[in-house]
Each structure stands twice: as structure tokens, then as C-alpha cells.
Amino acid sequence: MQKSAAFLMVTVLLLGLFLTAQSRQNPVAQVDGTFADWVATNSARPAQPSHVVLVEINESSLGGAHPWPWSPLEYALFMRTALQFGPDLLAIEPALAWDAEAATGDAVSKQRQTRKILHDYVLKTPKLVLGSDLGFPEDPDVVPPMQQTPLLRNIKGDTGGIPEFTAITRQADDDLRLSTSVGFTNVPDQGEITRKAPLVFRYRGQLVPSLALQAMIVWFKVTPDDVVVEPGSRIVLGKAATVPIDEAGRMSVDFETPLTRFGYDDLLLAVDQQQGKRAQPVPVDSLKGSIALLARTDKDSCKLLFPTRTRSSSGELCARAIATIQNKAFIHRVSYNFDFAVIALMMALSCFFHRFRKRAFLLLSFSLLLGYLLVSMSVYVLVLTWLPIVLPLGLLFLVNFFSLFTARAVATGPVIPEKTST
């Protein structure tokens, strides 16, 4: 039995080190991520409300007189209406760009008038962040001229893992961008569950902020020179916040943070009802002092799969990233010291498996697994840290497999001879 226990301890050690080394790669990382989603969804964590309002361009907003793509007038109406409720900052995810060559006849004159109205409201908005799209030129052999963008210059570390683009494919026209801030809205859809939001990109080798990060830079009233980017570690927003990021410049998003949201048409209706002194259908009072983000959430834009197993848009991901930074609800994995502690515990358990009956050892393992689930949920609620599941589950399976197919020693006593009659 001592030889069997020693062999099992070595096997547990080797398997544990292997699973720990594979924890950042699929399929181990994918299974652990699914377990983290389950913990986050089923943990009753009290979360603070965020100061961001998602004004949705949804199916109802696109009906009737507001079909997509929108004209400048719809965006001007949003700005005029939202400003009445005192938001601290306005952000618009769709790029304010229109093809002037496609308009003909009366449409040209009408577009000029609505653009003039939009431009006036852009100038009236104290804090405005506009979305732009990065990409690549249609002809890869022709490099477009370098365009002016907000740059993050304080970089510490290697930026090779951050996605790089060579062109700006869509952005607001020059007259609209000059008095505003710009952030980029690219969200790569890799066909997997989206758990992270990109905060920085590379444009011609230079680091540029995403729409969510640019909104927080303006929100916290820090300058780009106060922003320090350390790929694989963190983004420091002056003294306001420190945001953990991975090598690709992405931040884990807390999808359980409460988020105020209502449709664009509901916002317009709320103004009419406010003037008529009637009850407002949506909580427009939450706009006061908050970030009001106008973004698409209609069916055609919902291409991302969230951990809640719902299809959502990049605009909602941006809003939830802003809410995560505001509440500093940064989700992270437990350190690898925990993995080594689990390996040591399972090695100790493997020393005593032969002292239990096979059924008793199975029940003990099941109880340990239930306890681990409860501890995982408690740790997440307390410190927003998720524990791995592949490592303890794999080691428990190994020990039980070894236990089921290992014979137990049978205790024997002295043989008492039978009495014979004479």
C-alpha cells in the first residue's frame, strides 16, 4: 500500500502541474471560463449601480420615421434631448459619417441642413466622445495617409500582443471631430463567448484608446499624458483608477453590474411627458451626472455572445466596460499559489485513500467537490476572484479512479483451531 500511495502522489503532482501549465490555453481555459461564468451568474453579489446610461438604438427606435442608417438629425435630437437631463458626458458609438456622393437632388440640401443642426449641438455639448472604426485599406499595396488620432504615449512593456490596424475606415467628419474626443469601437468576434472588452489598439504602431477607455479618461478628467499602459498588467488612469488588462489590452467585464438602459424613442417620449407634467416611462433622472452612451442594440448588431448566453452588441459591451471601470469591479483569477495548494492537498489525500472503503471515499470526494463550489461562490462574492475547476476536478477524478481499481488489504487475525470431541 505504501508503494501504491507513493505512486499516486507522484501521478497527482505531475497531472496537477500539467493542468496548471495548461490553464491559459484551450480547452482548459475554456472550461474554467465557463465555470467562472456560472459562478458569476449564480452568486448573489450586491453590486453598486453604475453611472452610465445605455440609450439603445433598438428595433423600436428604428421603426417609423427613424430607419437605419440614421441621418444627422436623429443624432442631433439625441443630443438636444439628453442634454436637458444634465449628463456629465455624452458618447455616441456609431461613426458620424455620411457618404455625400450617394446623396442626390433634394437629399443633398437636406443633409447639409441637418449636418448644420448636428454641428451646432456638437459645439453646445461640453463633453462628447465619438466612436470611430479601425481597419485595413481596401488595396493592401496602397498605404493611406496617417490621420490624426488621440495617442497614448506612456507605454511600459511589449505591445506586440495588442491588435494593430493600418487605417481608420469610418470616423466622424473633420468639422465634428475637432471639438470632441475620439475612441475606437472595434470588438473582434472570434465565435467564442465574449468576456473581455478591448481598451487599447495599435494604429500604425501607436497606441490609441477604445471608446470605453476614452470615455473614462474624459470622465475622470485626466489627460492622455496621465495614462500609463502596461500590457499584460494594467492601465493607470492617473490617480483615479487602475484597470487590469491582459497582453492584448483587454479588460475582464463584470456583466452583473446594474446598468440603466432604455430606448432612443423612450427618451424622446420622456421629454414630451415631462413638458406635460406626466409620469415618465423610463428613469431619465439617472442621466444626471452620468455617461449617456448612444449605441445600437437592434437584432442586426447583436453579434457577440455574452457569458449570460445572450446575443448582444458591441455597444452594450462598451457600456458594461464603462460600468466595470466606474465601480472598479475587476474580475480576476486566483493566483497560481492556490493551484499549488490544491495539488499539495490532493497529494496528502492520496496518502490515505486506502484507509477508506471505496464507497466512503467516493462520498468524501463528492462532499469535497460541493464544498469547493460553495467556497468558489463565496470567494467571488467577497473579492470578485474566481477559482479554477479543471484542476481540482481532474485530480479528484484521478484519485477516485485509482481508488476504485486498487485492492484494499484485508485484515486477518489468528486462526483459532476447532475443538474436537474425544
C-alpha positions as CSV (number, residue, x, y, z in Angstrom):
1,M,0.0,0.0,0.0
2,Q,2.8,2.4,0.7
3,K,4.1,1.8,-2.8
4,S,0.7,2.5,-4.3
5,A,0.2,5.7,-2.3
6,A,3.7,6.9,-3.3
7,F,2.9,6.2,-7.0
8,L,-0.4,8.0,-6.7
9,M,1.2,11.1,-5.1
10,V,3.7,11.4,-7.9
11,T,0.9,11.0,-10.5
12,V,-1.2,13.7,-8.8
13,L,1.8,16.0,-8.8
14,L,2.5,15.5,-12.5
15,L,-1.1,15.9,-13.5
16,G,-1.6,18.9,-11.3
17,L,1.5,20.7,-12.8
18,F,0.3,19.8,-16.3
19,L,-3.2,21.2,-15.7
20,T,-1.8,24.4,-14.1
21,A,0.5,24.9,-17.1
22,Q,-2.4,24.5,-19.5
23,S,-4.8,26.7,-17.5
24,R,-4.4,29.6,-20.0
25,Q,-4.9,27.5,-23.1
26,N,-7.9,25.8,-24.6
27,P,-9.7,23.6,-23.7
28,V,-8.7,24.0,-20.0
29,A,-9.1,27.8,-20.2
30,Q,-12.5,27.5,-21.9
31,V,-13.9,25.1,-19.3
32,D,-12.5,27.3,-16.4
33,G,-14.1,30.3,-18.1
34,T,-17.5,28.6,-18.3
35,F,-17.3,27.7,-14.6
36,A,-16.4,31.3,-13.8
37,D,-19.5,32.4,-15.8
38,W,-21.6,30.0,-13.8
39,V,-20.3,31.3,-10.5
40,A,-20.8,34.9,-11.5
41,T,-24.4,34.2,-12.7
42,N,-25.4,32.3,-9.6
43,S,-23.7,34.3,-6.9
44,A,-25.9,36.8,-5.1
45,R,-23.4,39.6,-5.1
46,P,-24.7,43.1,-4.1
47,A,-23.4,45.4,-6.8
48,Q,-23.4,49.2,-6.8
49,P,-25.4,50.9,-9.5
50,S,-23.2,52.4,-12.2
51,H,-23.2,56.0,-13.5
52,V,-23.7,55.0,-17.2
53,V,-26.9,55.0,-19.2
54,L,-27.2,53.0,-22.3
55,V,-29.6,54.7,-24.8
56,E,-30.5,52.0,-27.2
57,I,-31.0,52.2,-30.9
58,N,-33.2,49.1,-30.8
59,E,-35.9,47.7,-33.1
60,S,-38.5,50.2,-31.7
61,S,-36.2,53.1,-32.2
62,L,-35.6,52.1,-35.9
63,G,-39.2,51.9,-36.7
64,G,-41.4,54.5,-38.3
65,A,-39.6,57.7,-39.1
66,H,-36.1,56.6,-38.0
67,P,-34.9,53.8,-40.3
68,W,-31.2,52.8,-40.3
69,P,-28.8,54.3,-41.3
70,W,-29.7,57.4,-39.4
71,S,-29.4,60.9,-40.8
72,P,-27.6,63.7,-38.8
73,L,-31.0,64.8,-37.5
74,E,-31.5,61.7,-35.3
75,Y,-28.2,62.3,-33.6
76,A,-28.9,65.9,-33.1
77,L,-32.3,65.0,-31.5
78,F,-30.5,62.7,-29.1
79,M,-28.0,65.3,-28.0
80,R,-30.7,68.0,-27.6
81,T,-32.9,65.7,-25.6
82,A,-30.2,64.1,-23.4
83,L,-28.6,67.5,-22.5
84,Q,-31.9,68.5,-20.9
85,F,-31.4,65.9,-18.1
86,G,-27.8,67.0,-17.2
87,P,-25.5,64.2,-18.2
88,D,-21.8,64.7,-17.4
89,L,-20.7,63.2,-20.7
90,L,-22.3,62.1,-24.0
91,A,-20.9,59.3,-26.1
92,I,-22.0,58.1,-29.5
93,E,-20.9,54.7,-30.7
94,P,-21.9,54.8,-34.4
95,A,-19.5,56.8,-36.5
96,L,-21.0,60.1,-37.6
97,A,-20.0,59.8,-41.2
98,W,-22.2,60.1,-44.3
99,D,-21.5,59.5,-48.0
100,A,-22.0,62.9,-49.6
101,E,-21.6,61.4,-53.1
102,A,-24.5,59.0,-52.5
103,A,-27.0,61.8,-51.9
104,T,-28.6,63.4,-54.9
105,G,-31.1,66.2,-55.6
106,D,-33.0,67.5,-52.6
107,A,-31.3,64.9,-50.4
108,V,-28.1,66.9,-50.7
109,S,-29.7,70.1,-49.5
110,K,-31.5,68.3,-46.7
111,Q,-28.3,66.6,-45.5
112,R,-26.5,69.9,-45.4
113,Q,-29.2,71.4,-43.2
114,T,-29.3,68.5,-40.8
115,R,-25.5,68.4,-40.6
116,K,-25.5,72.1,-39.7
117,I,-28.0,71.3,-36.9
118,L,-25.9,68.4,-35.7
119,H,-22.7,70.6,-35.8
120,D,-24.4,73.2,-33.6
121,Y,-25.3,70.7,-30.9
122,V,-21.8,69.2,-31.0
123,L,-20.5,72.7,-30.2
124,K,-23.0,73.0,-27.4
125,T,-22.1,69.7,-25.7
126,P,-19.4,70.3,-23.1
127,K,-18.1,66.7,-23.1
128,L,-18.6,64.5,-26.1
129,V,-16.8,61.3,-27.2
130,L,-17.4,59.9,-30.7
131,G,-16.8,56.4,-32.0
132,S,-14.6,55.5,-34.9
133,D,-13.7,52.2,-36.6
134,L,-10.2,50.9,-37.3
135,G,-9.4,48.6,-40.1
136,F,-7.3,48.0,-43.2
137,P,-7.2,49.7,-46.6
138,E,-9.1,48.1,-49.5
139,D,-5.9,47.9,-51.5
140,P,-3.2,46.4,-49.3
141,D,-0.5,47.8,-51.6
142,V,-1.7,51.4,-51.1
143,V,-1.0,52.8,-47.6
144,P,-3.4,55.6,-46.7
145,P,-2.0,58.8,-45.2
146,M,-1.6,58.9,-41.4
147,Q,-4.6,60.5,-39.7
148,Q,-4.7,62.5,-36.5
149,T,-5.8,60.4,-33.6
150,P,-5.6,60.5,-29.8
151,L,-2.4,58.7,-28.8
152,L,-1.3,57.1,-25.5
153,R,2.4,57.7,-25.2
154,N,3.3,56.4,-21.7
155,I,3.9,52.7,-22.5
156,K,5.8,50.3,-20.3
157,G,6.4,46.8,-21.8
158,D,5.8,45.0,-25.0
159,T,2.8,46.0,-27.1
160,G,3.2,43.1,-29.6
161,G,0.1,41.3,-28.4
162,I,-2.2,44.3,-28.9
163,P,-4.2,44.2,-32.2
164,E,-2.8,46.5,-34.9
165,F,-4.6,48.3,-37.7
166,T,-3.3,50.4,-40.6
167,A,-6.3,52.5,-41.5
168,I,-9.3,54.3,-40.0
169,T,-12.2,53.0,-42.0
170,R,-15.1,55.1,-40.5
171,Q,-15.0,58.2,-38.4
172,A,-16.8,61.5,-37.9
173,D,-16.2,64.2,-40.3
174,D,-13.5,66.7,-39.5
175,D,-15.8,69.6,-38.5
176,L,-17.4,67.3,-35.9
177,R,-14.2,65.8,-34.5
178,L,-12.3,68.9,-33.9
179,S,-14.2,69.9,-30.8
180,T,-14.7,66.3,-29.4
181,S,-12.8,63.3,-28.2
182,V,-12.4,60.1,-30.2
183,G,-12.4,56.5,-29.2
184,F,-12.4,53.3,-31.3
185,T,-15.2,50.7,-31.3
186,N,-13.5,47.6,-32.7
187,V,-14.5,44.3,-31.0
188,P,-13.2,41.2,-32.7
189,D,-15.8,38.4,-32.8
190,Q,-13.9,35.1,-32.6
191,G,-17.0,33.0,-32.4
192,E,-16.4,32.4,-28.6
193,I,-18.0,33.8,-25.5
194,T,-17.0,37.5,-25.1
195,R,-15.8,38.0,-21.5
196,K,-13.4,40.9,-22.2
197,A,-13.6,44.3,-23.7
198,P,-10.6,45.8,-25.6
199,L,-9.3,49.1,-24.1
200,V,-6.4,49.9,-26.4
201,F,-5.4,49.3,-30.0
202,R,-2.4,49.9,-32.2
203,Y,-2.7,52.3,-35.1
204,R,0.4,52.3,-37.2
205,G,2.5,51.2,-34.2
206,Q,0.9,53.9,-31.9
207,L,-1.4,53.0,-29.0
208,V,-4.9,54.5,-29.3
209,P,-7.8,54.2,-26.8
210,S,-11.1,52.4,-27.2
211,L,-14.4,54.3,-26.9
212,A,-14.8,53.0,-23.4
213,L,-11.3,54.0,-22.3
214,Q,-11.6,57.4,-23.9
215,A,-14.9,58.0,-22.1
216,M,-13.3,57.2,-18.8
217,I,-10.4,59.4,-19.5
218,V,-12.8,62.3,-20.0
219,W,-15.0,61.2,-17.1
220,F,-12.1,61.1,-14.6
221,K,-10.7,64.4,-16.1
222,V,-7.3,63.0,-16.8
223,T,-5.1,63.8,-19.8
224,P,-3.6,61.3,-22.2
225,D,-0.2,62.0,-20.6
226,D,-1.5,60.8,-17.3
227,V,-2.5,57.5,-18.7
228,V,0.1,54.7,-18.3
229,V,-0.3,51.5,-20.3
230,E,1.5,48.3,-19.1
231,P,0.4,45.5,-21.5
232,G,-0.3,42.3,-19.6
233,S,-0.6,44.1,-16.3
234,R,-2.7,47.3,-16.1
235,I,-3.7,50.8,-17.3
236,V,-3.2,53.6,-14.8
237,L,-5.7,56.5,-15.2
238,G,-3.8,59.0,-13.1
239,K,-4.9,58.7,-9.5
240,A,-8.5,57.9,-10.4
241,A,-8.3,54.1,-11.2
242,T,-6.0,51.2,-12.1
243,V,-7.5,48.8,-14.7
244,P,-6.1,45.3,-15.1
245,I,-5.6,44.2,-18.7
246,D,-4.1,41.2,-20.5
247,E,-1.4,41.1,-23.2
248,A,-3.9,42.1,-25.8
249,G,-5.1,45.2,-23.9
250,R,-8.4,43.7,-22.9
251,M,-10.2,44.0,-19.6
252,S,-12.5,41.4,-18.0
253,V,-16.0,42.8,-17.8
254,D,-18.4,42.4,-14.9
255,F,-21.7,41.6,-16.6
256,E,-23.6,41.6,-13.3
257,T,-23.1,45.3,-12.6
258,P,-26.6,47.0,-12.8
259,L,-27.0,49.1,-15.9
260,T,-29.6,51.7,-16.7
261,R,-30.9,51.3,-20.2
262,F,-33.8,52.5,-22.3
263,G,-34.6,53.1,-26.0
264,Y,-34.0,56.2,-28.0
265,D,-37.7,56.6,-28.7
266,D,-38.4,56.3,-25.0
267,L,-36.0,59.2,-24.3
268,L,-37.8,61.4,-26.8
269,L,-41.2,60.5,-25.3
270,A,-40.0,61.3,-21.8
271,V,-39.3,64.9,-22.8
272,D,-42.9,65.3,-24.2
273,Q,-44.3,63.8,-21.0
274,Q,-42.1,66.0,-18.8
275,Q,-43.5,69.0,-20.5
276,G,-47.0,67.7,-19.9
277,K,-46.1,67.0,-16.3
278,R,-47.0,63.4,-16.6
279,A,-45.2,60.3,-15.2
280,Q,-42.1,59.4,-17.2
281,P,-42.0,55.9,-18.7
282,V,-38.2,55.5,-18.2
283,P,-35.8,56.6,-15.5
284,V,-34.4,59.6,-17.3
285,D,-33.3,61.1,-14.0
286,S,-30.5,58.7,-14.0
287,L,-28.9,60.7,-16.8
288,K,-28.0,63.5,-14.4
289,G,-24.2,63.4,-13.7
290,S,-23.8,60.1,-15.7
291,I,-22.3,59.0,-19.0
292,A,-25.1,58.7,-21.7
293,L,-24.0,56.3,-24.4
294,L,-26.0,56.0,-27.6
295,A,-25.4,52.7,-29.2
296,R,-27.1,50.1,-31.4
297,T,-28.7,47.1,-29.7
298,D,-31.0,46.1,-32.6
299,K,-31.1,42.5,-33.8
300,D,-28.6,43.1,-36.7
301,S,-26.0,44.5,-34.3
302,C,-26.2,41.7,-31.7
303,K,-23.3,39.5,-32.9
304,L,-21.5,38.9,-29.6
305,L,-22.3,36.0,-27.2
306,F,-22.1,37.2,-23.6
307,P,-21.5,34.9,-20.6
308,T,-25.2,35.1,-19.9
309,R,-25.7,33.2,-23.1
310,T,-27.5,36.1,-24.8
311,R,-26.6,37.8,-28.0
312,S,-25.6,41.4,-27.6
313,S,-24.0,44.2,-29.4
314,S,-20.6,45.9,-29.1
315,G,-22.3,49.0,-27.8
316,E,-23.7,47.1,-24.8
317,L,-20.2,45.7,-24.2
318,C,-18.8,49.2,-24.2
319,A,-21.4,50.3,-21.7
320,R,-20.7,47.4,-19.4
321,A,-17.0,48.0,-19.7
322,I,-17.6,51.6,-18.6
323,A,-19.7,50.4,-15.7
324,T,-17.0,48.0,-14.6
325,I,-14.3,50.7,-14.5
326,Q,-16.6,53.1,-12.7
327,N,-17.4,50.5,-9.9
328,K,-13.8,49.1,-10.1
329,A,-15.4,45.7,-10.3
330,F,-12.4,44.0,-11.8
331,I,-12.8,40.2,-12.0
332,H,-9.6,38.2,-11.9
333,R,-8.4,34.6,-11.5
334,V,-7.0,33.4,-8.2
335,S,-3.2,33.3,-8.1
336,Y,-1.3,30.2,-9.1
337,N,-0.2,29.7,-5.4
338,F,-3.8,28.5,-5.0
339,D,-3.2,25.8,-7.7
340,F,-0.1,24.6,-5.9
341,A,-2.1,24.4,-2.6
342,V,-4.7,22.3,-4.3
343,I,-2.1,20.0,-5.6
344,A,-0.5,19.6,-2.2
345,L,-3.9,18.9,-0.6
346,M,-4.7,16.2,-3.1
347,M,-1.3,14.6,-2.7
348,A,-2.0,14.5,1.1
349,L,-5.4,13.0,0.4
350,S,-3.9,10.3,-1.8
351,C,-1.8,9.0,1.1
352,F,-4.9,7.9,3.0
353,F,-7.3,6.7,0.3
354,H,-6.6,3.0,1.2
355,R,-8.0,3.7,4.7
356,F,-11.5,4.3,3.4
357,R,-13.9,1.9,1.8
358,K,-14.4,2.7,-1.9
359,R,-18.0,4.0,-1.4
360,A,-16.9,6.1,1.6
361,F,-14.1,7.6,-0.5
362,L,-16.5,8.5,-3.3
363,L,-18.8,10.2,-0.8
364,L,-15.9,12.1,0.7
365,S,-14.8,13.3,-2.7
366,F,-18.3,14.4,-3.6
367,S,-18.6,16.3,-0.3
368,L,-15.2,18.0,-1.1
369,L,-16.5,19.0,-4.5
370,L,-19.7,20.5,-3.1
371,G,-17.6,22.4,-0.5
372,Y,-15.3,23.7,-3.3
373,L,-18.3,25.0,-5.2
374,L,-19.6,26.9,-2.1
375,V,-16.1,28.3,-1.4
376,S,-15.8,29.4,-5.1
377,M,-19.1,31.3,-4.9
378,S,-18.2,32.9,-1.5
379,V,-14.8,34.0,-2.7
380,Y,-16.3,35.5,-5.8
381,V,-18.9,37.5,-3.8
382,L,-16.3,38.8,-1.4
383,V,-13.3,39.7,-3.7
384,L,-14.5,39.1,-7.3
385,T,-12.0,36.3,-7.7
386,W,-12.9,33.1,-9.5
387,L,-11.3,29.7,-8.7
388,P,-10.4,27.1,-11.4
389,I,-12.5,23.9,-11.7
390,V,-10.5,21.7,-14.1
391,L,-7.6,21.3,-11.7
392,P,-9.5,20.1,-8.6
393,L,-12.0,18.1,-10.6
394,G,-9.2,16.4,-12.6
395,L,-7.2,15.5,-9.5
396,L,-10.4,14.2,-7.7
397,F,-11.2,12.0,-10.7
398,L,-7.6,10.6,-10.8
399,V,-7.6,9.8,-7.1
400,N,-11.0,8.1,-7.3
401,F,-10.1,6.2,-10.4
402,F,-7.0,4.9,-8.6
403,S,-9.1,4.1,-5.5
404,L,-11.7,2.1,-7.4
405,F,-9.2,-0.1,-9.1
406,T,-6.9,-0.7,-6.2
407,A,-7.5,-3.7,-4.0
408,R,-7.7,-3.0,-0.3
409,A,-5.7,-5.0,2.3
410,V,-7.9,-7.5,4.2
411,A,-7.2,-7.5,7.9
412,T,-6.7,-11.1,9.2
413,G,-6.4,-12.4,12.8
414,P,-5.0,-15.5,14.4
415,V,-6.7,-18.8,13.3
416,I,-8.4,-20.5,16.3
417,P,-8.5,-24.3,15.9
418,E,-11.8,-26.0,16.3
419,K,-12.3,-28.2,19.3
420,T,-12.6,-31.9,18.5
421,S,-14.6,-34.3,20.7
422,T,-12.8,-37.2,22.2
